[in-house]
Amino acid sequence: MVLARIRAAEIRAGREPGSVTLIAVSKTFPATAVAEAHRAGLRHFGESYAQEALSKRAEFDAPDIVWHFIGPIQSNKTRPIAAHFDWVHGIDRLRIASRLSEQRPVEMPPLNACIQVNISGEASKSGVSLADLPTLAAEIVGLARLRLRGLMAIPAPGLDDDEQRRAFRKVRDALLSLRESGLDGLDTLSMGMSDDLEAAVGEGATMVRIGTAIFGSRAR
Ligand SMILES: *Cc1c(COP(=O)(O)O)cnc(C)c1O
């Protein structure tokens, strides 16, 4: 169902079918829901709370799962995140990025990281402004145990399709200008949720983070 929506959006945008990675956002849902989605073939899962994710994974985990931390990152939570996730999507401060880099265990590959950009102004406290993005990106690229992959964004709720597309286009343009400025290897646009995945895929999303449309609505 969600995969069909993604395929249709890829085709409409003239993009290769399968080029968008689906991250199943399992926050608030039990380990049994992750197990079921894994049985159905999903391999990327997103969680927003470190403690919840770790207790869930004590009940169900699999070596072929790629775990994404998509929530806000508090500095007292960086250690478990650095040790137990493959990706982090919500970096918006150098201090957090430095801690994650320092705390990434040496036996693990560098932690894949996306910088969260604020494209909704006052409506959101998370995310770096587009003005401050180039400096932050250049600093993060210098961290040894992080691998900067791209940008993540969450548009303000309640936008119509055109407004969603304009918001996502800003993120895509920001990624392109980082690349033009010489930051190579940025290949990821993490954008699109249950209500706006079509607009996001239309504007170049490479990863969509979908909760409700897979698992149903959340109690919190
Ligand atoms: C919860 C969450 C999602 C999933 O949102 P849905 O609307 O349920 O698809 C995606 N991204 C982030 C950062 C989230 O916190």
The ligand as an ORCA input file, in Angstrom:
! r2SCAN-3c Opt
* xyz 0 1
  C       6.897     10.262     13.694
  C       7.807     10.737     12.630
  C       7.608     10.375     11.287
  C       6.440      9.541     10.797
  O       5.312     10.344     10.669
  P       3.922      9.774     10.055
  O       3.146     11.007      9.785
  O       3.325      8.897     11.080
  O       4.250      9.037      8.810
  C       8.537     10.812     10.353
  N       9.589     11.577     10.707
  C       9.800     11.956     11.979
  C      10.975     12.791     12.296
  C       8.917     11.557     12.968
  O       9.139     11.961     14.238
*
